[in-house]
Amino acid sequence: MLWKTFRWAFAVTAVGLAGGVLYDGWTALGIVAILAVLEISLSFDNAVINAGILKKLNAFWQRIFLTIGILIAVFGMRLLFPVVIVSVSARLAPQEAVHLALTDKERYQELVTDAHPSIAAFGGMFLLMIFLDFILEDRDTKWLGRVERPLARLGRIDMLSVCVALVVLLVTSMTFATQAHQHGGHHADKAQTVLVSGVAGLVTYLVVHGLSGFFEARLAGEQSDEEGGEAAGSRSGVALAGRAAFFTFLYLEVLDASFSFDGVIGAFAVTNDIVLMALGLGIGAMYVRSLTVYLVRQGTLDDYVYLEHGAHYAIGALAAVLLVSIRYEVNDIVTGLIGVTLIGAAFWSSVRYNRATAG
């Protein structure tokens, strides 16, 4: 099972490391390896969250997630996304942004740093909504009962998560965004930019997650009708399954994009070469996706009941870090340790729970 699931990750590692050596010598080998480890450490919670969503899909869509999905993740988010950000923020043509990335790496890095407030606001709000929708839902299994029970009661209020997210965005735009961090240690007022980007992140979450939930509900209704003896819905059931799977896949891609923001920005602390960045982060992304599939096929989330809780708390922490990083630089080691600590604590709590219930 381990080899079958991770064989593509091992292959991508070999190709990526070899590509780094061919591109810029043996020094590039170390840079690519460091970036791969950075991506894995920052995105472990992403694998756990993705596994909770991916288990709803069949083997075909899991393969799509590992094939087409990884192409989107590597070439879309780790290579093209920084270029698009520079193109939009600096008002450059895409080809000019690519030329800048390849010929004037220092200037390219400066432009990406200056665009960080909008990136952090978009990703932070998207991840914050994931956390809020999880923590405000009444679940049978509760990890931190004293915290989760009262929040679940509050969650009965319609649209509370959206209201909380908007309040957080307003506070962020009036505090951190007024002295947003820019290259060279300078600060600038980015309140309007952060507000617009944050609203865009919120709307993106509501649209993609809403469509995914809508088609999942329709599919569940069709399957229920078929089990009750109504054959009329059999054809539409297949169509709905395709649409439900597509929007769930789309939601996974947007979710992965939001998680990749901190990895892409953090990569500039290691190198400002977009080729090495794409190679290293691409290797890491492949391992994260393979780990997602492995968790699904092993039934890990069912065996360790609090693991998903820990991952969502890590998401909430990452959302907070992204918003704070609009004004203050946050070391990537701190970000990675927060996620690993929360997931580790949830894993240990799950082990203790399993021992208690087994006895």
N, C-alpha and C positions, 0 to 999 in steps of 0.2 A: 504493500500500500504506500509506504514512504517513497520508494523509488518511482512508482507509477505516478504519484502526484507531483513530485518535485523534479522529475527528470528534465522537464523543459526549463526549470529554473537553473539547474546545473548546466544545461547546454548554453543558456543565455549568459551565465557567468563566464564560461570559457570563452565564448565569442566576444563578450564585452571587455574582458581583461586583455584578450589578444588584440582587439581593436584599439584599446588604449595604448598598448605598446607600439603598435604600428603607426598610430597617429602622432604620438609625442614621446616615444621612448619609454624607458623603464620607470622614470619618475611618474609618468601618467598611470602606471599600474597601481602604485600606492594610492594616488588620488582617487581613481575609480573605485578601489576597494573601500576606502574611507567613506566615500559618498554612498556606497551600497549599504554599509553598516549603519550610517546615519539615517537613511530612508527606512530601513527595517526597524530601528529602535524607535523612530518617531511614529511609525504607522502600525505597530502591533495591535493597538486598540482598533484601528481601522479593519484589520483582519477579523477580529471578533465580531464587530458590528456587521460587517459584510456577510459573515457566515450566518448570522441570524436572518438575513434577508435572502441569501442565496439558497438556503435549504428549502425555500418555497418553490424553487425552479427545478425542472427536470434535468437529466444528465446532458441533454442537448444544449440548454441555455448555460449550464455550468461550463461546457466546452467553449461556448461563445464568449463567456466571461474571461476565460483563460487565453483565448486566441485574439479575436477582434478587440475585445476589451483591453488586452494588454497593449495592443498597437495604439489604441486611443490614449491609454495611460502614458506610454513612453513618448510617442511622437506628438501627441496632442498636448499633454500637460507638462512633460519634462523638457520638451524641445521647443514646440511652437508657442506655448502659453507665455513664457517670458518675452518672446519676440513680439507677440500680439500686445502685451501690456506696454512694452516700450513704444510700439507703433501708435497705440491709442493715446498714451499719456504725453508723448513728445510730438504727436501729430506728424508722424513720419509715414511714408508709404511702407508697406510690409517689406519690400525688397531692400529699402534703405535701412530698415531696422535689422534685417539679416546681415547686410553688409557691415553695419556698425558692430554687431555682435562678433563678427569674424575678424574685423580689422582694428577696431578701437574698443577693446574689452573693458578698459577702465571707465570710459564714458558710458558704455552699455550698462555696467554695474551701477553707476551713479543713477541712471534713469530708472532702473528697476527698484533701487532703494527709495527713490522719490515717489514711485508708484505704490510703495508698500502700504500706506494708509488705506487706499481703496481696496487693495487685495485683502488686507486683514479684516476690513469691515465686511466685505462680501462673505468671505469664508467664515468669519466669526459668527455672523448672524445665522448662516446656514447651519453650522454646527450647534449653535445655541438652541435653535428650534428643535433639532433632533433630541438634545438633552431634555429640554422642557417637556416635549410631548411624551417622553419616556417617564420622567419623574412625576408628572402630573396625572399619569394613568393609574388606576387602581388595579394592581396585579395580585394574583394569588400568592406568588413568591415574593417576599420582601427581604432585602439584605439588611439595610439599616432601618429597622422598623420605626424607631422613634422619629426619624426624619421623613420617611416615605409615607407613613399613614396619614399625618396631617396634610401633606402635600397632595396625596391622592384625593382627600376630601375637598381640598381647594380646586382640584382639577375638574370637579363637576361643573364649575362655572364655564360657560361657553366662551371659546376664544381666549381663555386666560393666557395660554402660552404666547399667543400673538401680542397681546397687550403687554405682557412682561418683556418680551423681546423688543418691542417698540420703545418702551421706557428705558431699557438698557441702551438702546441705540441713541436716544435723545441725550441721555446723560453722557455717553461716550463722545458724542459730537460736540457737546458744550464743555467738556473737560479735556480729555486726552487729545482730541482732534485739533484743539485750538493751538497746541504746541507740538504738532506732529514731527516725529523724527525724520530728518532728511540726511543726505550724504554730507560727509564732512563735519558731522556733529551739529549742523544747523537745525533750526526748527521753523515751521511755517504753519499758518492757519489753514487747516484742511477740513474745517467743519462741514462745509457744504458737500465736498467730495465724499467724506465719510458717510454723511447722511444718505446721499443718493446711492452709494455703493451698498450700504447696509440694507436699504429698502429693496434693492435689486436682489440681494442674497435671500432676503425674506420671501419675496415674491417667487423667486426660483424654487425655493423649498415648497411653498404652498402649491404651486402649479404641478411640479413633477411628482411630489409625494401624493397630492390629491388625485392626479390621474391614475397613478399606480394603485392607490386604495380603491378608486372607483371601479376599475376593471377587475381587481381581485374580488370585490364584493359581487359584481355581476357574475363572475365565474363561479363563485360559491353558490349563488342563487340558481344558476343553470344546473350545476352538479346536484344540488338538492332536489330540483325538479325531476332530473333523470332518475335519481334513486327512488323517488316517489312514484315512478311509473310513467312519467310524462316524457314521451320520446320526442316530442316536438322540438325540444331545445337541444337535441344532440348535435346538430350541425353547428348551431351558433356557439355551443359549448367549446368546440374546437377553435373557432375563430376568436372567441373571447380569451381562450387560453393563450393564443398567440399575442393578442393585444396586451393582456395582463402581463405576460412574460416580457414583452418589449418595454413597457413602461417601468416595470420593476428593474430591468436591465439599465434603462436610462437613468433611473433614480440611483442605482449603484454607481454609475459613471460620474454623475454629478457629486455624489458623496465622496468618491475617490478623489475627484478634483479638489474638493474643499479640504480634504486631508493633506493633499499634496502641496498646498500653499506654503506651509511652514517648512517643508522639506526643500522646496525650490528656493525659497528665500535664504534658508540656512545654508544651502550649498554654496552660496556666494562667499561664505566665510572660509571655504576650502579652496575654491577656484572660481574664476569668472569666465572660464572657457565653456561655451555652451555644448560643445561636442563631448567633452569629458563629463560634463554635468548630465547630459542625456544618457551616457553609457552607465555611469554609476547609479544614478537614480532609477534608471530602467532596470538594472539588475535587482535593486532593492524592491522595486514595484512587482517584479515577477515573483520574488519569494513571498511577498505579502499576499499576492493573489493565490499562489499555490497553497499557502498556509490557510487561506480562507476555505478553499475546496477541501483541504485535509480535515479541518475542523468540522465541516459539514458531513463528510463521509464517515468520520469516526464517531459522530454523534457527541462531540465533546461538550457542546452547549447543554445537552440534555443530562450528561453525566456530572457536570459541574454547574450547578444551578445558579450560582451568583456571578459567574464569569461575565455574562452579558450586562449585569448591573455595574460591575467594575468598569467595563469598557465605556458605558454611557457616562459614568462619573468622570472618566478620563476625557471624554468628549467635552463635557461641561468645562473641565479645567483648561482644555486646549482652546475652547472658544474664548474663555476669559484671558488667556495668555495672548491670543491674537489681538484682542481689543486693547489690552494694556500695551502691547508692542507698537501700537500706533504712535505712542509718545516715547516709551522707554525701550531700550534694547534688552531683549530677554535671551539669555544663553540657551542654545539648543540642548545642552546637557540637562538643564533644569526642566525643559519641556519634556524631554524623553524620560527623565526619572519620575516625573509626576505620573505619566501614563503607566509606566512599568510598575510603580509602587501600588497604584490603585488596582490594577489588574492582578498583581501578585497577591494583594490582600484579599481580593474577591476569590481567587483560586484557593487560597489557604482556608478561607471560610467555607468554601464548597467542600473541601476535603474533610473538614471537621463535621460538617453537616452530614456527609455521606457516612462517616464513621458512627455518628450518633444514631442515624436512622437504621443503619445495618445492625447495630447492637440492640 
